[in-house]
Amino acid sequence: MRILIAGAGEIGAMVAGELYEEHDVTIIDRDPCACARLADMDVRVLQGNAANAQLLIQAGVREADIVLAVTGNDEVNIITCIVAGHMGVKQTIARASNPEYIDQPVKHRKQIGIGYMICPELVMAEELARTLYFPSMLMNRELANGKAELIEFKVTKNMPIIGLVRDASLPRNCRIVAINRSGYIALLRPDDEIFPGDHVIAVCDSAVLPELRNALHENGTSHKVMIIGGGMVGFYLANRLEKMGFDLKVVEINAERCREIADRLSNTMVLNGDGTDISLLEEENAGEMDVVFAVTGLDEKNLLASLLTKQLGARKIISRANRNAYITPFEMVGVDRAVSPGQVTGDAVLELTTGVEDVVTLRDEKVELIDFTVNESSRAVGRSIAREMPRDSTIGMILRDGRPLNLDKDWKVQTGDDIIILALQPAISKVRKLFAAKG
């Protein structure tokens, strides 16, 4: 496919890095430094304003299969996609953050000439809200059109999975695939051991999530929640959680913004103050919170607020990291989970652009979970793929006709199978080649 990307920031660079080996990718950006950072990729780079029709023509917009506009300017993204649509591009995707343009994480906007709009703040808020399904959960992402789930949870001393992986007591069709220790992810083998404090990553049949919650002795839910930062992410998250019935406190330093939030959220306590003020945190019982979300626009504030509330005794700390590169350092120093808007939005964009795959990028782009829907032209059809998996990769689940299959080494791939695979960076391209079209 020919893919034209407007914007070489975190999202644009991430998507280009995922696609350029198998597709013809062109990127436009006004910033010469952003363009220079793409030198290691085999992509065509043009410097300039993507909303300029002449530059789009020069970039080959008329031959493009997909145009993705993810600059930091909503209007530039919208204009770029509308112009591309008028020039015959069938699939256009525009990033937008202004609530006047979008009120859902991903939304069809064909009535104005755009295929999809995607809002990083809403995508991130949805991602964070899903972590509250049970107290120890740190991540929950749908796979295979909702038939499977990728989950990450923190192991507590009372969980029955402590010990050897082979002895872990989990529901049927729920498989531990990896472990995250201090921000570093490793694939798990049967003889590996799980310890309290580890972050376990598993792939499960969606239908057994209630059983998993019971098996982990996690029948309660997280009721007391503090959100530090009342910007777009904080407000969207609070709005989502208020509807779910949580006991909420939002801490925001800007008094006018506090009034705006209080007017729109009737059952949320809105506090005007600095989320890194230890006196305020102690006064508002931050140490008694089940979950603290630190989601200001400043990474240093999020990290400091996270560490302070953790020291005070808060049970689970989830922080926004505005740069993908900060995810691992945040988790190394004690944040339970760090989430980047660019990362979760990039994953959502990849799902829209690749069509047949769900892609979840974990921890600074070094680990991917990919859901391959096998088509008739795939090299994998008829092969015992479990015997051919590259080192540093593992099959998490196989679904046939929407039902999980047993992981048998003699099992052979059929057209229509959903195969969910976790791969570390050295194996990602090799895994993709296993399922690529015959050529």
The 8 nearest C-alpha neighbors of each residue, nearest first, counted from 0:
[[1, 22, 64, 23, 2, 63, 65, 21],
 [0, 2, 23, 63, 64, 24, 22, 65],
 [1, 3, 24, 65, 63, 64, 66, 23],
 [2, 4, 66, 25, 26, 24, 67, 65],
 [5, 3, 26, 67, 68, 66, 25, 6],
 [6, 4, 68, 27, 26, 49, 69, 67],
 [5, 7, 70, 28, 69, 11, 8, 27],
 [8, 6, 11, 12, 28, 33, 34, 9],
 [7, 9, 11, 10, 6, 12, 33, 70],
 [8, 10, 12, 341, 11, 13, 7, 322],
 [11, 9, 341, 13, 345, 12, 8, 14],
 [10, 12, 7, 14, 8, 13, 6, 9],
 [13, 11, 15, 7, 9, 10, 14, 8],
 [12, 14, 16, 10, 15, 11, 9, 17],
 [13, 15, 17, 11, 16, 12, 345, 10],
 [16, 14, 12, 18, 17, 13, 19, 11],
 [17, 15, 13, 14, 18, 19, 12, 40],
 [16, 18, 14, 15, 19, 13, 20, 349],
 [17, 19, 15, 16, 20, 22, 21, 14],
 [18, 20, 22, 21, 24, 15, 16, 23],
 [21, 19, 18, 22, 17, 41, 16, 23],
 [20, 22, 19, 18, 23, 0, 17, 24],
 [23, 21, 19, 0, 18, 20, 24, 1],
 [22, 24, 1, 0, 2, 19, 25, 21],
 [23, 25, 2, 42, 19, 3, 22, 1],
 [26, 24, 43, 3, 42, 44, 4, 2],
 [27, 25, 4, 44, 5, 3, 45, 43],
 [26, 28, 45, 5, 46, 6, 44, 49],
 [29, 27, 6, 46, 30, 47, 7, 5],
 [28, 30, 47, 46, 48, 31, 27, 49],
 [29, 31, 33, 32, 28, 34, 46, 47],
 [30, 32, 34, 33, 35, 29, 46, 28],
 [33, 31, 35, 34, 30, 36, 29, 37],
 [34, 32, 36, 30, 35, 31, 7, 8],
 [33, 35, 31, 32, 36, 37, 30, 28],
 [34, 36, 32, 37, 33, 38, 31, 30],
 [37, 35, 33, 34, 38, 32, 39, 7],
 [38, 36, 35, 39, 40, 34, 33, 12],
 [37, 39, 40, 36, 35, 34, 41, 42],
 [38, 40, 37, 41, 36, 42, 35, 16],
 [41, 39, 42, 38, 37, 16, 19, 15],
 [40, 42, 19, 39, 43, 20, 38, 24],
 [43, 41, 24, 40, 25, 44, 19, 23],
 [42, 44, 25, 26, 24, 45, 41, 23],
 [45, 43, 26, 25, 27, 42, 34, 46],
 [46, 44, 27, 26, 47, 28, 43, 58],
 [47, 45, 28, 29, 27, 31, 44, 34],
 [46, 48, 29, 28, 49, 27, 45, 54],
 [47, 49, 50, 51, 29, 28, 46, 27],
 [50, 48, 51, 5, 27, 79, 47, 55],
 [49, 51, 79, 48, 75, 78, 52, 76],
 [52, 50, 49, 54, 53, 48, 55, 79],
 [53, 51, 55, 54, 50, 56, 82, 49],
 [52, 54, 56, 55, 51, 57, 58, 50],
 [55, 53, 57, 56, 51, 52, 58, 49],
 [56, 54, 58, 52, 57, 53, 60, 51],
 [55, 57, 53, 59, 58, 60, 54, 52],
 [56, 58, 54, 55, 59, 53, 60, 52],
 [59, 57, 55, 56, 60, 54, 25, 45],
 [60, 58, 56, 57, 61, 62, 55, 63],
 [59, 61, 63, 56, 62, 55, 58, 83],
 [62, 60, 59, 63, 86, 87, 56, 88],
 [61, 63, 60, 59, 64, 1, 88, 87],
 [64, 62, 1, 60, 65, 61, 2, 88],
 [63, 65, 1, 2, 88, 0, 90, 89],
 [66, 64, 90, 2, 63, 91, 3, 67],
 [67, 65, 3, 91, 4, 2, 92, 90],
 [66, 68, 4, 92, 91, 93, 5, 3],
 [69, 67, 5, 76, 93, 4, 70, 92],
 [70, 68, 94, 6, 5, 93, 11, 76],
 [71, 69, 6, 72, 68, 5, 76, 8],
 [70, 72, 73, 69, 6, 94, 8, 76],
 [73, 71, 75, 70, 74, 76, 95, 69],
 [74, 72, 95, 76, 75, 77, 71, 94],
 [73, 75, 77, 76, 72, 78, 95, 79],
 [76, 74, 78, 72, 77, 50, 73, 79],
 [77, 75, 68, 79, 73, 93, 74, 78],
 [76, 78, 74, 80, 79, 75, 93, 81],
 [77, 79, 81, 75, 80, 76, 50, 82],
 [80, 78, 50, 76, 82, 77, 81, 75],
 [81, 79, 83, 77, 82, 78, 91, 113],
 [80, 82, 84, 78, 112, 83, 79, 113],
 [83, 81, 85, 79, 84, 80, 78, 86],
 [84, 82, 80, 86, 81, 85, 88, 79],
 [85, 83, 88, 81, 87, 86, 82, 80],
 [84, 86, 82, 83, 87, 81, 88, 112],
 [87, 85, 83, 84, 61, 88, 82, 60],
 [86, 88, 84, 85, 89, 61, 83, 62],
 [89, 87, 84, 83, 90, 64, 86, 63],
 [88, 90, 87, 84, 64, 91, 65, 114],
 [91, 89, 65, 114, 88, 66, 64, 92],
 [92, 90, 66, 114, 80, 113, 65, 67],
 [91, 93, 115, 67, 116, 114, 68, 66],
 [94, 92, 116, 68, 76, 77, 67, 69],
 [93, 95, 117, 69, 116, 118, 68, 76],
 [96, 94, 73, 118, 97, 117, 93, 116],
 [95, 97, 118, 98, 73, 119, 120, 94],
 [96, 98, 99, 100, 95, 101, 73, 118],
 [99, 97, 101, 100, 102, 96, 95, 118],
 [100, 98, 97, 101, 102, 96, 95, 73],
 [101, 99, 98, 97, 95, 102, 96, 116],
 [100, 102, 98, 103, 99, 97, 95, 118],
 [101, 103, 98, 104, 100, 99, 121, 106],
 [104, 102, 105, 101, 106, 121, 118, 117],
 [105, 103, 121, 122, 118, 117, 106, 102],
 [106, 104, 117, 103, 116, 118, 115, 107],
 [105, 107, 116, 115, 103, 108, 117, 104],
 [108, 106, 115, 114, 109, 116, 105, 113],
 [109, 107, 113, 110, 115, 114, 111, 106],
 [108, 110, 112, 113, 114, 111, 107, 115],
 [109, 111, 108, 112, 113, 107, 114, 115],
 [112, 110, 109, 113, 108, 81, 114, 77],
 [111, 113, 109, 81, 110, 84, 108, 114],
 [114, 112, 109, 108, 91, 115, 111, 80],
 [113, 115, 91, 109, 108, 90, 107, 92],
 [116, 114, 107, 92, 106, 108, 113, 93],
 [115, 117, 93, 106, 94, 92, 105, 95],
 [116, 118, 105, 94, 104, 95, 93, 115],
 [117, 119, 95, 104, 96, 121, 120, 94],
 [120, 118, 122, 344, 121, 340, 123, 117],
 [119, 121, 232, 123, 122, 118, 124, 231],
 [122, 120, 104, 124, 123, 118, 119, 125],
 [123, 121, 104, 119, 125, 120, 124, 118],
 [122, 124, 126, 120, 121, 125, 340, 119],
 [125, 123, 236, 121, 127, 126, 122, 232],
 [126, 124, 128, 122, 123, 127, 121, 129],
 [125, 127, 123, 124, 129, 128, 122, 130],
 [128, 126, 124, 129, 125, 130, 123, 236],
 [127, 129, 125, 130, 126, 131, 124, 236],
 [128, 130, 131, 127, 126, 139, 132, 125],
 [129, 131, 138, 137, 136, 128, 127, 132],
 [132, 130, 133, 129, 128, 221, 134, 136],
 [133, 131, 130, 129, 220, 136, 134, 221],
 [132, 134, 220, 131, 136, 135, 217, 219],
 [135, 133, 221, 220, 136, 131, 217, 219],
 [134, 136, 153, 152, 133, 137, 154, 315],
 [137, 135, 152, 130, 133, 134, 138, 151],
 [138, 136, 152, 130, 151, 336, 135, 153],
 [139, 137, 151, 130, 150, 136, 140, 129],
 [138, 140, 150, 149, 129, 130, 148, 151],
 [141, 139, 149, 148, 150, 142, 138, 126],
 [140, 142, 148, 145, 147, 149, 139, 144],
 [141, 143, 147, 145, 148, 144, 146, 140],
 [142, 144, 146, 145, 147, 370, 417, 141],
 [145, 143, 142, 146, 141, 147, 357, 401],
 [144, 146, 141, 142, 143, 147, 205, 148],
 [147, 145, 143, 205, 144, 204, 142, 401],
 [148, 146, 204, 205, 142, 145, 203, 143],
 [149, 147, 141, 203, 142, 140, 205, 202],
 [148, 150, 202, 140, 139, 201, 141, 203],
 [151, 149, 139, 138, 201, 200, 148, 202],
 [150, 152, 200, 138, 137, 199, 136, 198],
 [153, 151, 136, 137, 135, 198, 199, 154],
 [152, 154, 198, 135, 197, 196, 155, 199],
 [155, 153, 195, 196, 197, 198, 152, 158],
 [154, 156, 195, 157, 158, 196, 153, 135],
 [155, 157, 195, 158, 154, 161, 196, 194],
 [158, 156, 155, 159, 216, 215, 154, 161],
 [157, 159, 215, 160, 155, 156, 161, 216],
 [160, 158, 161, 168, 157, 215, 167, 214],
 [159, 161, 167, 158, 168, 162, 193, 166],
 [162, 160, 193, 194, 159, 158, 195, 163],
 [161, 163, 192, 193, 160, 164, 194, 166],
 [164, 162, 192, 166, 165, 191, 190, 193],
 [163, 165, 189, 167, 166, 191, 192, 190],
 [164, 166, 189, 163, 167, 190, 188, 191],
 [167, 165, 164, 163, 168, 162, 160, 189],
 [168, 166, 160, 164, 165, 169, 163, 159],
 [167, 169, 160, 159, 166, 170, 214, 165],
 [168, 170, 167, 173, 211, 171, 214, 174],
 [171, 169, 173, 211, 172, 210, 207, 168],
 [170, 172, 173, 169, 207, 174, 204, 203],
 [173, 171, 204, 203, 170, 174, 403, 207],
 [172, 174, 203, 171, 170, 202, 204, 169],
 [175, 173, 201, 202, 176, 203, 172, 395],
 [174, 176, 201, 200, 177, 202, 173, 199],
 [177, 175, 201, 187, 186, 200, 174, 395],
 [178, 176, 186, 187, 200, 185, 175, 199],
 [177, 179, 199, 185, 184, 198, 200, 186],
 [180, 178, 184, 198, 183, 182, 199, 181],
 [179, 181, 183, 182, 197, 198, 178, 184],
 [182, 180, 331, 330, 183, 179, 333, 332],
 [181, 183, 327, 330, 180, 331, 179, 184],
 [184, 182, 180, 179, 181, 185, 327, 362],
 [183, 185, 179, 178, 182, 180, 177, 186],
 [186, 184, 178, 177, 187, 179, 183, 423],
 [185, 187, 177, 176, 178, 188, 184, 391],
 [188, 186, 177, 176, 191, 185, 178, 189],
 [187, 189, 191, 190, 186, 164, 176, 165],
 [190, 188, 165, 164, 191, 187, 163, 166],
 [191, 189, 188, 163, 164, 165, 192, 187],
 [192, 190, 188, 189, 163, 164, 187, 193],
 [191, 193, 163, 162, 164, 190, 194, 161],
 [192, 194, 161, 162, 163, 164, 197, 191],
 [193, 195, 161, 197, 196, 192, 162, 154],
 [196, 194, 154, 155, 156, 197, 161, 193],
 [195, 197, 154, 153, 155, 194, 198, 156],
 [198, 196, 154, 195, 194, 180, 153, 199],
 [197, 199, 153, 179, 152, 178, 154, 180],
 [198, 200, 178, 151, 152, 197, 177, 179],
 [201, 199, 151, 177, 178, 150, 175, 176],
 [200, 202, 175, 176, 174, 150, 149, 203],
 [201, 203, 149, 174, 148, 395, 173, 150],
 [204, 202, 173, 148, 147, 172, 205, 174],
 [203, 205, 147, 206, 172, 207, 173, 146],
 [206, 204, 147, 146, 207, 148, 208, 203],
 [205, 207, 204, 208, 209, 146, 147, 203],
 [208, 206, 210, 205, 209, 204, 211, 170],
 [207, 209, 211, 210, 205, 206, 212, 203],
 [208, 210, 212, 211, 207, 213, 206, 214],
 [211, 209, 207, 213, 208, 212, 214, 170],
 [212, 210, 214, 208, 213, 209, 170, 215],
 [211, 213, 217, 209, 215, 210, 214, 218],
 [214, 212, 216, 210, 211, 215, 218, 217],
 [215, 213, 211, 216, 212, 210, 169, 168],
 [214, 216, 158, 212, 217, 213, 211, 159],
 [217, 215, 213, 214, 218, 212, 158, 157],
 [218, 216, 212, 215, 219, 213, 133, 134],
 [219, 217, 213, 216, 212, 220, 133, 215],
 [218, 220, 217, 133, 221, 134, 216, 222],
 [221, 219, 133, 134, 222, 132, 218, 131],
 [220, 222, 134, 289, 223, 131, 133, 290],
 [221, 223, 245, 246, 220, 224, 289, 244],
 [224, 222, 246, 288, 289, 221, 247, 245],
 [223, 225, 290, 247, 288, 291, 289, 246],
 [224, 226, 248, 291, 249, 247, 292, 227],
 [227, 225, 249, 292, 291, 293, 228, 248],
 [228, 226, 293, 250, 274, 249, 294, 292],
 [227, 229, 295, 251, 294, 233, 230, 250],
 [230, 228, 233, 251, 234, 249, 250, 231],
 [229, 231, 233, 232, 228, 234, 295, 296],
 [230, 232, 234, 233, 235, 120, 229, 121],
 [233, 231, 120, 235, 234, 230, 124, 236],
 [234, 232, 229, 236, 230, 228, 231, 235],
 [233, 235, 237, 231, 229, 236, 232, 230],
 [236, 234, 238, 232, 237, 233, 231, 124],
 [235, 237, 124, 239, 233, 234, 238, 232],
 [238, 236, 234, 240, 239, 235, 241, 233],
 [237, 239, 235, 241, 236, 240, 234, 242],
 [240, 238, 236, 237, 242, 241, 235, 243],
 [241, 239, 243, 237, 242, 238, 245, 236],
 [242, 240, 244, 238, 243, 239, 245, 237],
 [241, 243, 240, 244, 239, 238, 245, 237],
 [242, 244, 240, 241, 245, 239, 238, 128],
 [245, 243, 241, 242, 240, 246, 222, 247],
 [244, 246, 222, 241, 247, 240, 243, 223],
 [247, 245, 223, 222, 224, 244, 248, 267],
 [248, 246, 224, 267, 245, 225, 268, 223],
 [247, 249, 268, 225, 269, 267, 226, 224],
 [248, 250, 226, 269, 225, 227, 270, 268],
 [249, 251, 270, 227, 228, 271, 274, 272],
 [252, 250, 228, 229, 271, 272, 253, 257],
 [251, 253, 272, 273, 271, 254, 250, 274],
 [254, 252, 256, 255, 251, 257, 271, 272],
 [255, 253, 257, 256, 271, 252, 258, 251],
 [256, 254, 258, 257, 253, 259, 260, 252],
 [255, 257, 259, 253, 258, 254, 260, 229],
 [258, 256, 254, 260, 255, 259, 261, 251],
 [257, 259, 261, 255, 256, 260, 262, 254],
 [258, 260, 256, 262, 257, 261, 255, 263],
 [261, 259, 257, 263, 262, 258, 264, 256],
 [262, 260, 258, 264, 263, 259, 257, 269],
 [261, 263, 259, 260, 264, 258, 265, 257],
 [262, 264, 260, 261, 265, 259, 238, 258],
 [265, 263, 261, 267, 266, 262, 260, 238],
 [264, 266, 267, 263, 261, 262, 268, 241],
 [267, 265, 264, 241, 268, 247, 246, 261],
 [266, 268, 247, 264, 265, 248, 269, 241],
 [267, 269, 248, 247, 249, 270, 266, 261],
 [270, 268, 249, 248, 267, 261, 250, 257],
 [271, 269, 250, 249, 272, 251, 268, 257],
 [272, 270, 251, 252, 254, 250, 257, 253],
 [273, 271, 252, 251, 270, 250, 274, 279],
 [272, 274, 252, 275, 276, 251, 250, 271],
 [275, 273, 276, 227, 304, 250, 272, 280],
 [274, 276, 304, 273, 277, 303, 300, 307],
 [277, 275, 279, 273, 278, 274, 280, 272],
 [276, 278, 280, 279, 275, 281, 307, 274],
 [279, 277, 281, 280, 276, 282, 283, 275],
 [278, 280, 282, 276, 281, 277, 283, 272],
 [281, 279, 277, 285, 283, 278, 282, 284],
 [280, 282, 284, 278, 279, 283, 285, 277],
 [281, 283, 279, 280, 284, 278, 285, 277],
 [282, 284, 280, 281, 285, 279, 286, 278],
 [285, 283, 281, 286, 287, 282, 280, 288],
 [284, 286, 280, 287, 288, 283, 308, 281],
 [285, 287, 312, 313, 311, 284, 288, 308],
 [288, 286, 285, 284, 313, 312, 289, 314],
 [289, 287, 313, 223, 290, 285, 286, 224],
 [288, 290, 314, 223, 221, 224, 313, 315],
 [291, 289, 315, 224, 288, 316, 314, 225],
 [290, 292, 225, 316, 224, 226, 317, 315],
 [291, 293, 226, 317, 318, 294, 227, 316],
 [294, 292, 318, 227, 301, 226, 319, 295],
 [295, 293, 319, 228, 227, 292, 318, 233],
 [296, 294, 228, 297, 301, 293, 227, 230],
 [295, 297, 294, 298, 321, 230, 228, 301],
 [298, 296, 300, 295, 299, 301, 321, 294],
 [297, 299, 301, 300, 320, 302, 321, 296],
 [298, 300, 302, 301, 297, 303, 304, 320],
 [301, 299, 303, 297, 298, 302, 304, 275],
 [302, 300, 293, 298, 304, 299, 303, 305],
 [301, 303, 305, 299, 300, 304, 298, 306],
 [302, 304, 300, 306, 305, 301, 307, 299],
 [305, 303, 275, 307, 301, 302, 306, 300],
 [306, 304, 302, 303, 308, 307, 301, 309],
 [305, 307, 309, 303, 304, 308, 310, 302],
 [308, 306, 310, 304, 309, 305, 303, 311],
 [307, 309, 311, 310, 305, 306, 313, 286],
 [308, 310, 306, 313, 312, 311, 307, 305],
 [311, 309, 307, 312, 308, 306, 313, 286],
 [310, 312, 286, 308, 309, 313, 307, 285],
 [311, 313, 286, 309, 310, 314, 308, 287],
 [314, 312, 286, 288, 309, 287, 308, 315],
 [313, 315, 289, 290, 312, 288, 316, 309],
 [316, 314, 290, 313, 289, 291, 335, 317],
 [317, 315, 291, 335, 334, 290, 292, 305],
 [318, 316, 336, 292, 337, 335, 291, 293],
 [319, 317, 293, 337, 292, 294, 301, 338],
 [318, 320, 294, 338, 337, 339, 293, 321],
 [321, 319, 339, 322, 338, 298, 337, 325],
 [320, 322, 339, 319, 298, 340, 323, 296],
 [323, 321, 324, 320, 325, 339, 341, 326],
 [322, 324, 363, 325, 326, 339, 342, 321],
 [323, 325, 322, 363, 326, 327, 328, 320],
 [326, 324, 328, 323, 322, 327, 320, 329],
 [325, 327, 337, 329, 323, 324, 328, 320],
 [326, 328, 182, 330, 329, 325, 331, 362],
 [329, 327, 331, 325, 330, 326, 332, 182],
 [330, 328, 326, 327, 331, 332, 334, 325],
 [329, 331, 334, 182, 327, 333, 181, 332],
 [330, 332, 181, 328, 329, 182, 333, 327],
 [333, 331, 330, 329, 334, 328, 181, 306],
 [332, 334, 330, 331, 335, 329, 306, 181],
 [333, 335, 330, 336, 329, 316, 332, 317],
 [336, 334, 316, 317, 330, 333, 315, 337],
 [335, 337, 317, 334, 330, 137, 318, 338],
 [336, 338, 318, 326, 319, 317, 320, 329],
 [339, 337, 319, 320, 318, 336, 340, 326],
 [338, 340, 320, 342, 321, 341, 323, 319],
 [341, 339, 342, 343, 119, 123, 344, 321],
 [342, 340, 10, 344, 339, 9, 343, 345],
 [341, 343, 345, 339, 340, 344, 346, 323],
 [342, 344, 346, 345, 340, 341, 347, 123],
 [345, 343, 347, 341, 346, 119, 342, 340],
 [344, 346, 348, 342, 10, 343, 347, 341],
 [345, 347, 349, 343, 344, 348, 359, 358],
 [348, 346, 344, 350, 345, 349, 343, 351],
 [349, 347, 345, 351, 350, 346, 344, 352],
 [350, 348, 352, 346, 351, 347, 353, 345],
 [349, 351, 357, 347, 348, 353, 352, 354],
 [352, 350, 348, 349, 354, 353, 347, 92],
 [351, 353, 349, 354, 350, 348, 65, 90],
 [354, 352, 350, 355, 349, 351, 356, 357],
 [353, 355, 351, 352, 356, 350, 357, 349],
 [356, 354, 353, 372, 371, 357, 350, 370],
 [357, 355, 371, 370, 354, 353, 350, 358],
 [356, 358, 370, 350, 369, 142, 359, 355],
 [357, 359, 369, 346, 368, 356, 350, 360],
 [360, 358, 368, 346, 367, 361, 369, 357],
 [361, 359, 367, 364, 366, 358, 346, 368],
 [362, 360, 366, 364, 367, 363, 359, 365],
 [363, 361, 364, 365, 326, 327, 366, 360],
 [362, 364, 323, 365, 324, 326, 361, 327],
 [365, 363, 360, 362, 366, 361, 367, 323],
 [366, 364, 424, 363, 362, 423, 361, 367],
 [367, 365, 423, 361, 424, 364, 422, 360],
 [368, 366, 360, 422, 359, 421, 361, 369],
 [367, 369, 421, 359, 420, 358, 422, 360],
 [370, 368, 358, 420, 419, 357, 371, 367],
 [369, 371, 419, 357, 356, 418, 420, 417],
 [372, 370, 418, 356, 417, 373, 369, 419],
 [371, 373, 417, 355, 416, 415, 356, 374],
 [372, 374, 415, 414, 416, 371, 377, 417],
 [375, 373, 414, 376, 377, 415, 372, 380],
 [374, 376, 414, 377, 373, 380, 415, 413],
 [375, 377, 436, 374, 437, 378, 380, 435],
 [378, 376, 436, 379, 434, 435, 374, 375],
 [377, 379, 437, 434, 436, 380, 435, 433],
 [378, 380, 434, 377, 382, 433, 412, 381],
 [381, 379, 412, 413, 382, 378, 377, 414],
 [382, 380, 412, 411, 413, 379, 383, 378],
 [381, 383, 411, 384, 379, 380, 412, 410],
 [384, 382, 411, 410, 409, 385, 386, 412],
 [383, 385, 387, 386, 382, 388, 411, 379],
 [386, 384, 408, 387, 383, 388, 394, 410],
 [387, 385, 384, 388, 408, 383, 409, 382],
 [388, 386, 384, 385, 389, 383, 433, 382],
 [387, 389, 385, 386, 384, 392, 390, 393],
 [390, 388, 392, 426, 387, 391, 429, 430],
 [389, 391, 392, 388, 426, 393, 425, 422],
 [392, 390, 423, 426, 422, 389, 393, 425],
 [393, 391, 422, 390, 421, 389, 423, 426],
 [392, 394, 421, 420, 395, 422, 388, 391],
 [395, 393, 420, 396, 419, 421, 392, 418],
 [394, 396, 419, 420, 202, 176, 393, 174],
 [395, 397, 419, 394, 418, 398, 403, 202],
 [396, 398, 418, 404, 403, 417, 419, 399],
 [399, 397, 403, 417, 402, 401, 416, 404],
 [400, 398, 416, 401, 402, 403, 417, 397],
 [401, 399, 402, 398, 416, 415, 403, 417],
 [400, 402, 399, 398, 403, 146, 417, 143],
 [401, 403, 398, 399, 400, 404, 397, 146],
 [404, 402, 398, 397, 399, 172, 396, 401],
 [405, 403, 397, 398, 406, 402, 399, 396],
 [404, 406, 407, 403, 397, 172, 396, 410],
 [407, 405, 404, 408, 397, 396, 410, 385],
 [406, 408, 410, 409, 405, 385, 404, 411],
 [407, 409, 385, 410, 386, 406, 383, 384],
 [408, 410, 407, 383, 411, 385, 386, 384],
 [411, 409, 407, 383, 408, 412, 385, 406],
 [412, 410, 383, 382, 381, 409, 413, 384],
 [411, 413, 380, 381, 382, 379, 383, 410],
 [414, 412, 380, 416, 381, 415, 411, 373],
 [413, 415, 374, 373, 375, 416, 380, 412],
 [416, 414, 373, 374, 372, 413, 417, 399],
 [417, 415, 399, 373, 414, 413, 398, 372],
 [418, 416, 372, 398, 371, 397, 370, 399],
 [417, 419, 397, 371, 370, 396, 416, 420],
 [420, 418, 370, 396, 395, 369, 394, 371],
 [419, 421, 394, 369, 395, 368, 393, 418],
 [422, 420, 368, 393, 392, 367, 394, 369],
 [423, 421, 392, 367, 427, 426, 366, 391],
 [422, 424, 366, 391, 426, 425, 365, 392],
 [423, 425, 365, 427, 426, 366, 422, 367],
 [426, 424, 423, 427, 391, 428, 422, 429],
 [425, 427, 429, 424, 423, 428, 391, 422],
 [428, 426, 430, 424, 429, 422, 425, 423],
 [427, 429, 431, 430, 426, 432, 425, 424],
 [430, 428, 432, 426, 431, 427, 433, 389],
 [429, 431, 433, 427, 432, 428, 426, 389],
 [430, 432, 428, 433, 429, 434, 435, 427],
 [431, 433, 435, 429, 434, 430, 428, 378],
 [434, 432, 430, 431, 435, 379, 378, 429],
 [433, 435, 379, 432, 377, 431, 378, 436],
 [436, 434, 432, 377, 433, 378, 431, 437],
 [435, 437, 377, 376, 378, 438, 434, 432],
 [438, 436, 378, 377, 376, 435, 434, 379],
 [437, 436, 435, 378, 376, 377, 432, 434]]
